[in-house]
Amino acid sequence: MAPIHDRMPVILQPADFDVWLDPQNHDSESLRSLMHPCAAELMTAYPVSPAINRSSVDGPTCIEWFGNSAEN
């Protein structure tokens, strides 16, 4: 992520979804333990439309490849 942004988002593993979303779980330490950087090999970066920056734009077009070719 460093070439794109100076902060790394938390990306939860599917196995952790239920624990993270459980409204009865108030154990901040157990929740904090789920927050660690996602492995680089699990992520793919590619250009998307600048329209992603407009709050009025929503839907699958926000994540479609933007540019002349998939080799950008």
N, CA and C atoms as an extended XYZ file, in Angstrom:
216
Properties=species:S:1:pos:R:3:atomname:S:1:resname:S:1:resid:I:1 pbc="F F F"
N         0.812       -1.209        0.000 N   MET     1
C         0.000        0.000        0.000 CA  MET     1
C         0.852        1.270        0.000 C   MET     1
N         2.068        1.206        0.481 N   ALA     2
C         2.885        2.405        0.644 CA  ALA     2
C         2.986        3.270       -0.607 C   ALA     2
N         3.128        2.698       -1.814 N   PRO     3
C         3.192        3.559       -2.997 CA  PRO     3
C         1.871        4.290       -3.286 C   PRO     3
N         0.766        3.802       -2.727 N   ILE     4
C        -0.544        4.379       -3.006 CA  ILE     4
C        -0.991        5.326       -1.898 C   ILE     4
N        -0.767        4.925       -0.652 N   HIS     5
C        -1.246        5.731        0.477 CA  HIS     5
C        -0.400        5.434        1.708 C   HIS     5
N        -0.313        6.404        2.613 N   ASP     6
C         0.524        6.226        3.804 CA  ASP     6
C        -0.176        5.494        4.944 C   ASP     6
N        -1.445        5.159        4.759 N   ARG     7
C        -2.158        4.402        5.786 CA  ARG     7
C        -2.651        3.081        5.205 C   ARG     7
N        -2.669        2.064        6.029 N   MET     8
C        -3.133        0.752        5.601 CA  MET     8
C        -4.500        0.496        6.213 C   MET     8
N        -5.511        0.200        5.389 N   PRO     9
C        -6.825       -0.096        5.957 CA  PRO     9
C        -6.838       -1.462        6.629 C   PRO     9
N        -7.734       -1.631        7.557 N   VAL    10
C        -7.943       -2.945        8.157 CA  VAL    10
C        -8.794       -3.747        7.194 C   VAL    10
N        -8.320       -4.910        6.829 N   ILE    11
C        -9.057       -5.818        5.961 CA  ILE    11
C        -9.227       -7.111        6.736 C   ILE    11
N       -10.437       -7.357        7.179 N   LEU    12
C       -10.700       -8.540        7.996 CA  LEU    12
C       -10.770       -9.795        7.142 C   LEU    12
N       -10.330      -10.898        7.724 N   GLN    13
C       -10.485      -12.199        7.087 CA  GLN    13
C       -11.930      -12.647        7.288 C   GLN    13
N       -12.513      -13.345        6.314 N   PRO    14
C       -13.903      -13.796        6.452 CA  PRO    14
C       -14.173      -14.567        7.752 C   PRO    14
N       -13.213      -15.298        8.246 N   ALA    15
C       -13.390      -16.047        9.491 CA  ALA    15
C       -13.597      -15.126       10.695 C   ALA    15
N       -13.206      -13.855       10.568 N   ASP    16
C       -13.314      -12.897       11.670 CA  ASP    16
C       -14.565      -12.024       11.595 C   ASP    16
N       -15.341      -12.119       10.534 N   PHE    17
C       -16.509      -11.254       10.354 CA  PHE    17
C       -17.483      -11.322       11.517 C   PHE    17
N       -17.845      -12.522       11.943 N   ASP    18
C       -18.845      -12.661       13.004 CA  ASP    18
C       -18.388      -12.029       14.313 C   ASP    18
N       -17.128      -12.213       14.656 N   VAL    19
C       -16.595      -11.622       15.893 CA  VAL    19
C       -16.619      -10.097       15.784 C   VAL    19
N       -16.185       -9.559       14.656 N   TRP    20
C       -16.115       -8.117       14.452 CA  TRP    20
C       -17.499       -7.464       14.496 C   TRP    20
N       -18.480       -8.141       13.921 N   LEU    21
C       -19.822       -7.561       13.797 CA  LEU    21
C       -20.759       -7.890       14.953 C   LEU    21
N       -20.312       -8.685       15.903 N   ASP    22
C       -21.150       -9.076       17.030 CA  ASP    22
C       -21.414       -7.870       17.937 C   ASP    22
N       -22.651       -7.373       17.988 N   PRO    23
C       -22.941       -6.192       18.807 CA  PRO    23
C       -22.814       -6.455       20.310 C   PRO    23
N       -22.776       -7.713       20.706 N   GLN    24
C       -22.620       -8.053       22.126 CA  GLN    24
C       -21.158       -8.111       22.552 C   GLN    24
N       -20.243       -8.098       21.595 N   ASN    25
C       -18.817       -8.185       21.904 CA  ASN    25
C       -18.279       -6.796       22.237 C   ASN    25
N       -18.010       -6.574       23.507 N   HIS    26
C       -17.466       -5.302       23.972 CA  HIS    26
C       -16.015       -5.449       24.423 C   HIS    26
N       -15.406       -6.573       24.075 N   ASP    27
C       -14.020       -6.849       24.442 CA  ASP    27
C       -13.096       -6.179       23.426 C   ASP    27
N       -12.710       -4.958       23.726 N   SER    28
C       -11.920       -4.179       22.774 CA  SER    28
C       -10.583       -4.838       22.452 C   SER    28
N       -10.013       -5.551       23.407 N   GLU    29
C        -8.730       -6.207       23.143 CA  GLU    29
C        -8.886       -7.326       22.119 C   GLU    29
N        -9.960       -8.103       22.206 N   SER    30
C       -10.159       -9.178       21.224 CA  SER    30
C       -10.429       -8.578       19.837 C   SER    30
N       -11.127       -7.456       19.793 N   LEU    31
C       -11.380       -6.793       18.514 CA  LEU    31
C       -10.102       -6.178       17.963 C   LEU    31
N        -9.330       -5.566       18.824 N   ARG    32
C        -8.061       -4.960       18.402 CA  ARG    32
C        -7.119       -6.020       17.838 C   ARG    32
N        -7.173       -7.231       18.355 N   SER    33
C        -6.287       -8.296       17.878 CA  SER    33
C        -6.597       -8.691       16.431 C   SER    33
N        -7.775       -8.341       15.943 N   LEU    34
C        -8.137       -8.642       14.553 CA  LEU    34
C        -7.570       -7.610       13.572 C   LEU    34
N        -7.115       -6.491       14.110 N   MET    35
C        -6.652       -5.388       13.268 CA  MET    35
C        -5.149       -5.488       13.042 C   MET    35
N        -4.808       -6.059       11.902 N   HIS    36
C        -3.408       -6.151       11.508 CA  HIS    36
C        -3.345       -6.010        9.997 C   HIS    36
N        -2.202       -5.612        9.449 N   PRO    37
C        -2.114       -5.407        8.004 CA  PRO    37
C        -2.448       -6.673        7.223 C   PRO    37
N        -3.110       -6.470        6.132 N   CYS    38
C        -3.443       -7.566        5.227 CA  CYS    38
C        -2.178       -7.954        4.464 C   CYS    38
N        -1.993       -9.233        4.233 N   ALA    39
C        -0.827       -9.705        3.487 CA  ALA    39
C        -0.855       -9.152        2.061 C   ALA    39
N         0.264       -8.657        1.601 N   ALA    40
C         0.355       -8.026        0.285 CA  ALA    40
C        -0.111       -8.954       -0.831 C   ALA    40
N         0.167      -10.231       -0.712 N   GLU    41
C        -0.206      -11.168       -1.778 CA  GLU    41
C        -1.718      -11.377       -1.893 C   GLU    41
N        -2.478      -10.892       -0.920 N   LEU    42
C        -3.932      -10.998       -0.971 CA  LEU    42
C        -4.583       -9.766       -1.604 C   LEU    42
N        -3.763       -8.763       -1.968 N   MET    43
C        -4.300       -7.525       -2.530 CA  MET    43
C        -3.805       -7.320       -3.958 C   MET    43
N        -4.631       -6.624       -4.743 N   THR    44
C        -4.263       -6.242       -6.099 CA  THR    44
C        -4.628       -4.772       -6.285 C   THR    44
N        -3.690       -4.003       -6.782 N   ALA    45
C        -3.943       -2.595       -7.049 CA  ALA    45
C        -4.100       -2.397       -8.557 C   ALA    45
N        -5.080       -1.587       -8.938 N   TYR    46
C        -5.272       -1.251      -10.344 CA  TYR    46
C        -5.986        0.088      -10.415 C   TYR    46
N        -5.834        0.797      -11.536 N   PRO    47
C        -6.454        2.122      -11.649 CA  PRO    47
C        -7.966        2.026      -11.791 C   PRO    47
N        -8.660        2.929      -11.106 N   VAL    48
C       -10.116        3.052      -11.230 CA  VAL    48
C       -10.436        4.492      -11.641 C   VAL    48
N       -11.649        4.716      -12.055 N   SER    49
C       -12.073        6.029      -12.521 CA  SER    49
C       -11.950        7.085      -11.423 C   SER    49
N       -11.566        8.295      -11.790 N   PRO    50
C       -11.556        9.387      -10.814 CA  PRO    50
C       -12.945        9.672      -10.247 C   PRO    50
N       -13.978        9.160      -10.890 N   ALA    51
C       -15.344        9.348      -10.392 CA  ALA    51
C       -15.520        8.751       -9.001 C   ALA    51
N       -14.638        7.867       -8.604 N   ILE    52
C       -14.714        7.237       -7.280 CA  ILE    52
C       -14.678        8.299       -6.179 C   ILE    52
N       -14.135        9.462       -6.486 N   ASN    53
C       -14.023       10.537       -5.494 CA  ASN    53
C       -15.301       11.349       -5.325 C   ASN    53
N       -16.315       11.072       -6.139 N   ARG    54
C       -17.582       11.803       -6.026 CA  ARG    54
C       -18.573       10.967       -5.220 C   ARG    54
N       -19.147       11.543       -4.204 N   SER    55
C       -20.083       10.804       -3.349 CA  SER    55
C       -21.352       10.403       -4.094 C   SER    55
N       -21.655       11.051       -5.197 N   SER    56
C       -22.859       10.722       -5.960 CA  SER    56
C       -22.675        9.481       -6.834 C   SER    56
N       -21.450        9.013       -6.964 N   VAL    57
C       -21.167        7.845       -7.798 CA  VAL    57
C       -21.141        6.612       -6.909 C   VAL    57
N       -21.894        5.592       -7.322 N   ASP    58
C       -21.962        4.352       -6.560 CA  ASP    58
C       -22.202        3.209       -7.537 C   ASP    58
N       -21.825        2.029       -7.140 N   GLY    59
C       -22.089        0.867       -7.977 CA  GLY    59
C       -20.822        0.231       -8.508 C   GLY    59
N       -20.992       -0.793       -9.330 N   PRO    60
C       -19.849       -1.575       -9.806 CA  PRO    60
C       -18.882       -0.784      -10.685 C   PRO    60
N       -19.323        0.314      -11.282 N   THR    61
C       -18.401        1.096      -12.104 CA  THR    61
C       -17.258        1.673      -11.269 C   THR    61
N       -17.452        1.779       -9.970 N   CYS    62
C       -16.408        2.320       -9.087 CA  CYS    62
C       -15.182        1.410       -9.010 C   CYS    62
N       -15.355        0.130       -9.286 N   ILE    63
C       -14.224       -0.792       -9.150 CA  ILE    63
C       -13.776       -1.380      -10.486 C   ILE    63
N       -14.352       -0.886      -11.602 N   GLU    64
C       -13.923       -1.361      -12.906 CA  GLU    64
C       -12.571       -0.775      -13.267 C   GLU    64
N       -11.789       -1.579      -14.014 N   TRP    65
C       -10.473       -1.132      -14.489 CA  TRP    65
C       -10.659        0.133      -15.306 C   TRP    65
N        -9.803        1.134      -15.106 N   PHE    66
C        -9.892        2.409      -15.807 CA  PHE    66
C        -8.598        2.626      -16.559 C   PHE    66
N        -8.672        2.849      -17.828 N   GLY    67
C        -7.477        3.087      -18.623 CA  GLY    67
C        -7.527        2.336      -19.933 C   GLY    67
N        -6.426        2.353      -20.638 N   ASN    68
C        -6.375        1.758      -21.973 CA  ASN    68
C        -6.210        0.259      -21.967 C   ASN    68
N        -5.493       -0.284      -20.993 N   SER    69
C        -5.259       -1.719      -21.000 CA  SER    69
C        -5.018       -2.219      -19.590 C   SER    69
N        -5.091       -3.514      -19.425 N   ALA    70
C        -4.843       -4.136      -18.120 CA  ALA    70
C        -3.356       -4.155      -17.801 C   ALA    70
N        -2.525       -3.630      -18.664 N   GLU    71
C        -1.077       -3.637      -18.452 CA  GLU    71
C        -0.573       -2.314      -17.912 C   GLU    71
N        -1.481       -1.391      -17.565 N   ASN    72
C        -1.069       -0.076      -17.032 CA  ASN    72
C        -0.388       -0.215      -15.715 C   ASN    72
